[in-house]
Amino acid sequence: MHIDLPKKLYYSIGELSKAFGVKNSLIRFWDKEFDILKPKKNAKGNRKFTKEDVKNLKLIYNLVKEQGYTLDGAKTYLKSSKGKTLNNFEIIAKLESIKDKLMKIKSQI
């Protein structure tokens, strides 16, 4: 899944919900359920997600929405394969990004 976000230090929950095509409440729920998500909160309590949080959200989205894991199954999977899963997922994300760029170039030809 390729997410098109501007390059920023922090992303709001609204920006991420639009990028992922889900409701804000789902991202809030995942924030409470998964320990790997650690968004910063400002004085008002608004969540500000870093690039690392976005990577983790992509991973959670992939496991739950695309591969069909239950929440407990996704938590177990993340705990059992800590760094290995992130590395594989990052490689897949980079390949998808390259594919997306090549498709854009192909359409321009």
N, CA, C and O of each residue as an XYZ file, in Angstrom:
436
protein
N       0.838     -1.175      0.000
C       0.000      0.000      0.000
C       0.880      1.235      0.000
O       1.714      1.417      0.887
N       0.691      2.071     -0.989
C       1.455      3.306     -1.093
C       0.604      4.460     -0.568
O      -0.497      4.714     -1.057
N       1.138      5.150      0.435
C       0.427      6.287      1.033
C       1.143      7.553      0.598
O       2.361      7.668      0.733
N       0.387      8.490      0.080
C       0.973      9.734     -0.393
C       0.755     10.828      0.654
O      -0.326     11.408      0.752
N       1.798     11.095      1.427
C       1.754     12.128      2.462
C       2.847     13.155      2.201
O       3.912     12.806      1.691
N       2.600     14.413      2.542
C       3.663     15.412      2.400
C       4.783     15.131      3.399
O       4.565     14.469      4.414
N       5.967     15.630      3.112
C       7.098     15.418      4.016
C       7.005     16.419      5.162
O       7.216     17.618      4.979
N       6.687     15.908      6.333
C       6.547     16.728      7.534
C       7.112     15.962      8.720
O       7.343     14.755      8.640
N       7.328     16.662      9.807
C       7.766     15.993     11.027
C       6.619     15.270     11.712
O       6.784     14.158     12.214
N       5.448     15.914     11.730
C       4.297     15.348     12.425
C       3.072     15.389     11.532
O       2.883     16.323     10.752
N       2.240     14.360     11.660
C       1.002     14.265     10.899
C      -0.170     14.209     11.868
O      -0.089     13.576     12.921
N      -1.252     14.874     11.505
C      -2.446     14.837     12.342
C      -3.220     13.552     12.061
O      -2.993     12.875     11.059
N      -4.116     13.242     12.950
C      -4.923     12.038     12.785
C      -5.838     12.176     11.568
O      -6.149     11.181     10.914
N      -6.269     13.393     11.260
C      -7.111     13.632     10.092
C      -6.376     13.354      8.787
O      -6.932     12.756      7.865
N      -5.116     13.793      8.717
C      -4.308     13.537      7.522
C      -4.118     12.037      7.305
O      -4.209     11.544      6.181
N      -3.854     11.327      8.390
C      -3.624      9.892      8.275
C      -4.902      9.134      7.935
O      -4.873      8.175      7.165
N      -6.015      9.561      8.506
C      -7.266      8.865      8.202
C      -7.640      9.033      6.729
O      -8.154      8.100      6.112
N      -7.385     10.216      6.160
C      -7.637     10.423      4.731
C      -6.686      9.577      3.887
O      -7.100      8.971      2.899
N      -5.412      9.536      4.279
C      -4.413      8.788      3.512
C      -4.710      7.287      3.516
O      -4.538      6.617      2.497
N      -5.153      6.761      4.653
C      -5.440      5.332      4.767
C      -6.858      4.984      4.331
O      -7.165      3.815      4.094
N      -7.726      5.996      4.223
C      -9.109      5.739      3.839
C      -9.925      5.097      4.946
O     -10.822      4.295      4.685
N      -9.609      5.457      6.192
C     -10.345      4.938      7.349
C     -10.819      6.117      8.199
O     -10.443      7.262      7.951
N     -11.631      5.830      9.185
C     -12.126      6.885     10.073
C     -11.104      7.185     11.171
O     -10.274      6.346     11.521
N     -11.191      8.409     11.702
C     -10.294      8.821     12.785
C     -10.389      7.871     13.976
O      -9.386      7.569     14.621
N     -11.591      7.407     14.257
C     -11.807      6.552     15.423
C     -11.025      5.244     15.319
O     -10.583      4.706     16.334
N     -10.850      4.732     14.106
C     -10.096      3.490     13.943
C      -8.622      3.707     14.287
O      -8.001      2.865     14.935
N      -8.076      4.823     13.859
C      -6.673      5.107     14.171
C      -6.516      5.329     15.677
O      -5.539      4.872     16.270
N      -7.474      6.031     16.301
C      -7.445      6.207     17.763
C      -7.507      4.855     18.463
O      -6.789      4.621     19.436
N      -8.362      3.968     17.969
C      -8.506      2.637     18.552
C      -7.206      1.849     18.435
O      -6.759      1.224     19.397
N      -6.602      1.885     17.240
C      -5.332      1.177     17.057
C      -4.249      1.762     17.956
O      -3.386      1.033     18.443
N      -4.289      3.070     18.178
C      -3.315      3.717     19.066
C      -3.418      3.135     20.468
O      -2.400      2.911     21.123
N      -4.624      2.892     20.929
C      -4.828      2.327     22.269
C      -4.463      0.851     22.326
O      -3.965      0.371     23.344
N      -4.707      0.130     21.236
C      -4.522     -1.315     21.223
C      -3.081     -1.775     20.980
O      -2.647     -2.777     21.546
N      -2.346     -1.051     20.146
C      -1.008     -1.499     19.747
C       0.070     -0.662     20.429
O       0.060      0.566     20.353
N       0.997     -1.346     21.094
C       2.065     -0.675     21.835
C       3.092     -0.009     20.924
O       3.790      0.906     21.361
N       3.200     -0.442     19.672
C       4.223      0.125     18.794
C       3.864      1.533     18.329
O       4.732      2.260     17.845
N       2.608      1.925     18.470
C       2.200      3.292     18.125
C       2.390      4.185     19.342
O       1.828      3.932     20.408
N       3.180      5.220     19.171
C       3.440      6.141     20.277
C       3.380      7.585     19.785
O       4.398      8.277     19.769
N       2.187      8.046     19.380
C       2.117      9.431     18.906
C       2.305     10.409     20.055
O       1.937     10.131     21.196
N       2.877     11.543     19.737
C       3.028     12.596     20.732
C       1.693     13.314     20.845
O       0.915     13.344     19.892
N       1.431     13.888     22.003
C       0.195     14.644     22.190
C       0.549     16.072     22.579
O       1.444     16.307     23.391
N      -0.166     17.015     21.988
C       0.074     18.417     22.339
C      -0.733     18.778     23.581
O      -1.359     17.909     24.188
N      -0.722     20.053     23.963
C      -1.401     20.491     25.186
C      -2.904     20.206     25.147
O      -3.517     19.954     26.184
N      -3.488     20.245     23.964
C      -4.922     19.977     23.826
C      -5.236     18.489     23.848
O      -6.397     18.103     23.987
N      -4.214     17.648     23.711
C      -4.420     16.205     23.676
C      -4.526     15.647     22.273
O      -4.819     14.465     22.096
N      -4.289     16.486     21.268
C      -4.326     16.023     19.877
C      -3.099     15.178     19.580
O      -1.982     15.522     19.966
N      -3.322     14.081     18.898
C      -2.221     13.188     18.545
C      -1.450     13.733     17.350
O      -2.035     14.212     16.379
N      -0.126     13.649     17.440
C       0.761     14.027     16.342
C       1.644     12.821     16.059
O       2.444     12.410     16.900
N       1.489     12.262     14.869
C       2.179     11.039     14.497
C       3.471     11.350     13.749
O       3.500     12.219     12.877
N       4.542     10.631     14.098
C       5.832     10.787     13.439
C       5.910      9.835     12.248
O       4.999      9.042     12.014
N       7.010      9.924     11.497
C       7.208      9.027     10.361
C       7.271      7.574     10.822
O       6.793      6.675     10.129
N       7.859      7.350     11.985
C       7.931      5.993     12.537
C       6.529      5.470     12.849
O       6.231      4.301     12.603
N       5.674      6.332     13.387
C       4.292      5.934     13.653
C       3.559      5.608     12.355
O       2.755      4.676     12.311
N       3.834      6.370     11.304
C       3.196      6.118     10.006
C       3.629      4.750      9.476
O       2.806      4.007      8.942
N       4.909      4.414      9.618
C       5.384      3.092      9.197
C       4.654      1.997      9.966
O       4.219      0.999      9.391
N       4.528      2.199     11.275
C       3.845      1.206     12.092
C       2.361      1.113     11.747
O       1.786      0.024     11.764
N       1.745      2.239     11.438
C       0.340      2.221     11.018
C       0.174      1.457      9.704
O      -0.793      0.716      9.530
N       1.116      1.641      8.787
C       1.066      0.898      7.525
C       1.143     -0.600      7.802
O       0.421     -1.391      7.196
N       2.014     -0.975      8.709
C       2.172     -2.384      9.055
C       0.895     -2.931      9.678
O       0.442     -4.015      9.311
N       0.318     -2.198     10.610
C      -0.924     -2.636     11.255
C      -2.050     -2.719     10.224
O      -2.816     -3.683     10.213
N      -2.149     -1.710      9.362
C      -3.169     -1.706      8.321
C      -3.017     -2.930      7.427
O      -4.000     -3.593      7.095
N      -1.785     -3.221      7.044
C      -1.513     -4.369      6.192
C      -1.962     -5.657      6.873
O      -2.636     -6.481      6.254
N      -1.598     -5.836      8.129
C      -1.932     -7.068      8.835
C      -3.440     -7.218      9.026
O      -3.998     -8.286      8.773
N      -4.095     -6.150      9.472
C      -5.507     -6.245      9.834
C      -6.427     -6.153      8.624
O      -7.329     -6.975      8.467
N      -6.206     -5.166      7.776
C      -7.136     -4.918      6.670
C      -6.827     -5.744      5.422
O      -7.748     -6.221      4.759
N      -5.562     -5.918      5.095
C      -5.206     -6.592      3.854
C      -4.996     -8.091      4.028
O      -5.413     -8.879      3.179
N      -4.348     -8.493      5.130
C      -4.083     -9.916      5.326
C      -5.143    -10.599      6.174
O      -5.162    -11.827      6.256
N      -6.027     -9.833      6.807
C      -7.149    -10.413      7.530
C      -6.851    -10.917      8.930
O      -7.587    -11.755      9.451
N      -5.793    -10.428      9.545
C      -5.494    -10.824     10.920
C      -6.530    -10.220     11.868
O      -7.061     -9.139     11.616
N      -6.810    -10.933     12.962
C      -7.596    -10.341     14.041
C      -6.659     -9.419     14.814
O      -5.444     -9.467     14.618
N      -7.206     -8.587     15.682
C      -6.351     -7.695     16.467
C      -5.397     -8.484     17.345
O      -4.214     -8.154     17.433
N      -5.905     -9.527     17.997
C      -5.025    -10.353     18.826
C      -3.972    -11.058     17.990
O      -2.818    -11.170     18.405
N      -4.358    -11.526     16.829
C      -3.401    -12.175     15.931
C      -2.328    -11.217     15.459
O      -1.156    -11.584     15.380
N      -2.719     -9.985     15.144
C      -1.747     -8.984     14.707
C      -0.793     -8.625     15.843
O       0.406     -8.461     15.620
N      -1.325     -8.502     17.064
C      -0.460     -8.196     18.217
C       0.551     -9.316     18.430
O       1.734     -9.057     18.652
N       0.089    -10.546     18.365
C       0.972    -11.695     18.544
C       2.033    -11.726     17.450
O       3.209    -11.967     17.725
N       1.622    -11.486     16.229
C       2.555    -11.483     15.099
C       3.619    -10.414     15.283
O       4.798    -10.669     15.039
N       3.224     -9.227     15.709
C       4.180     -8.134     15.900
C       5.151     -8.426     17.038
O       6.333     -8.096     16.945
N       4.661     -9.042     18.111
C       5.531     -9.353     19.245
C       6.509    -10.473     18.914
O       7.651    -10.453     19.372
N       6.070    -11.449     18.124
C       6.923    -12.603     17.844
C       7.992    -12.319     16.794
O       9.031    -12.980     16.775
N       7.751    -11.353     15.933
C       8.713    -11.099     14.861
C       9.105     -9.629     14.794
O       9.046     -9.010     13.732
N       9.497     -9.086     15.915
C       9.737     -7.645     16.087
C      10.423     -6.960     14.913
O       9.726     -6.400     14.068
N      11.730     -6.971     14.813
C      12.448     -6.221     13.791
C      12.351     -6.838     12.408
O      12.399     -6.131     11.402
N      12.215     -8.142     12.359
C      12.182     -8.854     11.087
C      10.982     -8.412     10.242
O      11.115     -8.207      9.035
N       9.831     -8.267     10.865
C       8.623     -7.864     10.143
C       8.765     -6.468      9.581
O       8.394     -6.216      8.435
N       9.302     -5.552     10.380
C       9.458     -4.179      9.924
C      10.407     -4.097      8.742
O      10.157     -3.345      7.801
N      11.494     -4.860      8.777
C      12.439     -4.842      7.657
C      11.790     -5.351      6.378
O      11.934     -4.738      5.320
N      11.077     -6.470      6.470
C      10.400     -7.014      5.292
C       9.342     -6.042      4.782
O       9.207     -5.835      3.576
N       8.608     -5.460      5.691
C       7.553     -4.535      5.300
C       8.136     -3.287      4.649
O       7.570     -2.769      3.686
N       9.258     -2.802      5.164
C       9.912     -1.632      4.564
C      10.394     -1.934      3.153
O      10.283     -1.088      2.265
N      10.925     -3.128      2.939
C      11.382     -3.526      1.608
C      10.201     -3.571      0.644
O      10.294     -3.082     -0.482
N       9.102     -4.153      1.082
C       7.903     -4.224      0.238
C       7.387     -2.823     -0.064
O       6.996     -2.538     -1.196
N       7.382     -1.952      0.933
C       6.910     -0.583      0.732
C       7.778      0.160     -0.275
O       7.263      0.901     -1.112
N       9.099     -0.035     -0.197
C      10.004      0.609     -1.152
C       9.767      0.083     -2.557
O       9.761      0.855     -3.516
N       9.574     -1.216     -2.688
C       9.313     -1.797     -4.008
C       7.995     -1.278     -4.581
O       7.907     -0.998     -5.777
N       6.974     -1.150     -3.739
C       5.698     -0.610     -4.209
C       5.846      0.847     -4.637
O       5.221      1.281     -5.604
N       6.670      1.597     -3.918
C       6.913      2.989     -4.278
C       7.612      3.083     -5.632
O       7.267      3.922     -6.463
N       8.591      2.219     -5.842
C       9.300      2.189     -7.123
C       8.339      1.804     -8.244
O       8.378      2.387     -9.328
N       7.481      0.826     -7.982
C       6.501      0.405     -8.981
C       5.571      1.564     -9.329
O       5.259      1.781    -10.499
N       5.129      2.303     -8.320
C       4.249      3.442     -8.538
C       4.925      4.502     -9.405
O       4.305      5.054    -10.314
N       6.193      4.785     -9.123
C       6.936      5.765     -9.918
C       7.107      5.295    -11.363
O       6.975      6.086    -12.296
N       7.399      4.016    -11.542
C       7.557      3.475    -12.893
C       6.242      3.514    -13.670
O       6.242      3.765    -14.875
N       5.133      3.270    -12.996
C       3.834      3.337    -13.658
C       3.517      4.770    -14.090
O       2.925      4.983    -15.148
N       3.911      5.749    -13.273
C       3.704      7.149    -13.647
C       4.549      7.501    -14.869
O       4.085      8.192    -15.777
N       5.788      7.023    -14.885
C       6.677      7.277    -16.035
C       6.092      6.616    -17.288
O       6.089      7.208    -18.367
N       5.601      5.394    -17.133
C       5.016      4.674    -18.269
C       3.809      5.420    -18.829
O       3.626      5.481    -20.044
N       2.994      5.979    -17.958
C       1.806      6.696    -18.424
C       2.164      7.998    -19.137
O       1.392      8.488    -19.962
N       3.323      8.554    -18.825
C       3.761      9.807    -19.467
C       4.369      9.566    -20.841
O       4.473     10.487    -21.651
N       4.768      8.336    -21.099
C       5.413      8.029    -22.391
C       4.387      7.932    -23.488
O       4.738      7.681    -24.641
